[in-house]
Amino acid sequence: MSGGRGGPALQRIRARWVGHPGTDWAIASLLTSLHFLAVRLSGAGDVLGWPGNGQRLGIYTTTATVVAITGSFVTAAVAQYASGSGRRMRILRTSEALGSQFRRNWVSILSATLAISGICLLASILDTTGRDHGGVHWAVELALLLGIARSYRVLYLFRAVITAGDADLGEMP
């Protein structure tokens, strides 16, 4: 279910990444920390720190809204996954390795949508000045990067479910 894209090394990295949803948090934390350090050392590049309070609040609430809507699409995909009755869908759900991997991924994506929306809504409450002196926007940057990583995970799962479902339909009498 790797999609067959990229060379063998890329496929191994993708397979490890898919099996460990917690790596998304590590990647997002590392990138946010590196960006924070670069901004502190250079004094430039603080993209979410540049806008005024009103624009930052717009970014926070828009992000929370988009992530919540995306969460509803993910819920629909989980329903499709759970209702599939073909041979391949049964294998996806009942295989010890694949089934637990899929469940971990779906739960990680749904929990991330809650975390990202919560962080953004909390930031809209805490960011009350013209400049974000408290650094709340760094938590939002972490949430945005987590959302990007989880978006790729959603695409991987959608592709796997659609591929299995389509193949199962091709075998029906």
C-alpha positions as a printed Julia matrix, in Angstrom:
173×3 Matrix{Float64}:
   0.0     0.0     0.0
   2.99    2.32   -0.36
   1.69    3.58   -3.69
   4.84    2.46   -5.5
   6.21    5.99   -5.81
   9.87    6.76   -5.3
  12.82    4.47   -5.0
  13.3     1.67   -2.48
  14.8     4.01    0.13
  11.84    6.38   -0.08
   9.42    3.46    0.13
  11.16    2.19    3.29
  10.99    5.66    4.87
   7.3     5.95    3.94
   6.55    2.49    5.37
   8.25    3.4     8.68
   6.5     6.75    8.81
   3.06    5.23    8.14
   3.57    2.72   10.93
   4.45    5.4    13.5
   1.93    8.27   13.65
   3.8     9.84   16.58
   6.57   10.86   14.22
   4.31   13.65   12.94
   4.56   15.38   16.32
   8.35   14.95   16.31
   8.67   16.33   12.79
   6.4    19.31   13.54
   8.25   20.01   16.82
  11.66   19.79   15.17
  10.69   22.1    12.29
   9.07   24.63   14.65
  12.13   24.58   16.92
  14.5    25.06   13.99
  12.38   27.92   12.66
  12.21   29.52   16.14
  16.01   29.27   16.45
  16.54   30.71   12.96
  14.24   33.66   13.75
  15.99   34.33   17.07
  19.44   34.19   15.45
  18.6    36.2    12.33
  15.83   38.46   13.59
  13.88   37.73   10.4
  11.48   35.18    9.01
   8.83   35.14   11.76
   5.93   34.79    9.32
   3.16   34.44   11.92
   4.73   37.19   14.03
   4.58   39.81   11.27
   0.81   40.33   10.99
  -1.11   42.46   13.45
  -3.44   41.0    16.05
  -6.56   41.05   13.84
  -4.86   39.21   11.01
  -3.34   36.63   13.39
  -6.77   35.99   14.92
  -8.13   35.49   11.4
  -5.38   32.96   10.7
  -6.1    31.12   13.96
  -9.86   30.89   13.48
  -9.61   30.03    9.78
  -7.16   27.25   10.56
  -9.41   25.88   13.31
 -12.39   25.93   10.94
 -10.58   24.27    8.03
  -9.2    21.56   10.3
 -12.63   20.89   11.82
 -14.17   20.57    8.35
 -11.33   18.26    7.3
 -12.06   16.17   10.39
 -15.59   15.6     9.12
 -14.2    14.29    5.81
 -11.92   11.97    7.74
 -14.92   10.67    9.67
 -16.66    9.93    6.36
 -13.56    8.05    5.18
 -13.53    5.99    8.37
 -17.17    5.09    7.74
 -16.3     3.97    4.2
 -13.39    1.94    5.54
 -15.56    0.34    8.23
 -18.41   -0.49    5.85
 -16.33   -2.04    3.08
 -17.17   -5.71    2.7
 -14.9    -6.97   -0.07
 -11.99   -9.34    0.36
  -9.31   -6.62    0.34
 -11.19   -4.42    2.79
 -11.58   -7.4     5.13
  -7.83   -7.99    4.88
  -7.13   -4.33    5.63
  -9.35   -4.43    8.71
  -8.5    -7.89   10.06
  -4.8    -8.24    9.29
  -2.93   -7.96   12.56
  -0.29   -5.64   11.12
  -2.37   -3.64    8.62
  -5.51   -3.47   10.73
  -3.78   -2.08   13.81
  -1.72    0.29   11.64
  -4.87    1.65    9.98
  -6.66    2.05   13.32
  -3.66    3.87   14.85
  -3.5     6.18   11.85
  -7.23    6.99   11.82
  -7.21    7.7    15.56
  -4.06    9.81   15.27
  -5.62   11.88   12.49
  -8.88   12.43   14.36
  -7.07   13.31   17.59
  -4.8    15.72   15.7
  -7.82   17.55   14.26
  -9.06   18.11   17.81
  -5.61   19.19   19.03
  -4.98   21.56   16.12
  -8.42   23.18   16.39
  -8.01   23.47   20.16
  -4.56   25.06   19.88
  -5.82   27.57   17.32
  -8.91   28.47   19.35
  -6.83   28.8    22.52
  -4.39   31.03   20.64
  -7.27   33.3    19.61
  -8.07   33.74   23.3
  -4.48   34.24   24.5
  -3.14   36.46   21.69
  -4.56   39.81   22.79
  -1.92   42.4    21.9
  -0.73   44.1    18.7
   2.4    41.95   18.73
   2.4    38.43   20.07
   4.88   38.95   22.9
   3.87   35.69   24.57
   4.79   33.6    21.56
   1.37   32.01   21.12
   1.87   32.02   17.36
   4.67   29.44   17.76
   2.13   26.96   19.12
  -0.03   27.7    16.07
   2.96   27.11   13.79
   3.48   23.73   15.48
  -0.22   22.96   14.92
  -0.01   23.99   11.25
   3.02   21.77   10.65
   1.3    18.89   12.42
  -1.71   19.47   10.18
   0.46   19.29    7.08
   2.03   16.02    8.2
  -1.37   14.55    9.07
  -2.75   15.68    5.7
  -0.21   13.45    3.96
  -1.25   10.63    6.28
  -4.92   11.18    5.32
  -3.99   11.04    1.64
  -2.13    7.77    2.18
  -5.13    6.23    3.96
  -7.65    7.52    1.41
  -5.56    6.07   -1.39
  -5.31    2.68    0.34
  -9.05    2.5     1.09
 -10.08    3.64   -2.4
  -7.63    1.24   -4.07
  -8.85   -1.71   -2.0
 -12.5    -0.79   -2.47
 -12.14   -0.37   -6.22
 -10.27   -3.67   -6.57
 -13.0    -5.41   -4.58
 -15.69   -3.94   -6.84
 -13.83   -5.28   -9.88
 -14.13   -8.8    -8.49
 -17.87   -8.69   -7.81
 -20.04  -10.83  -10.11
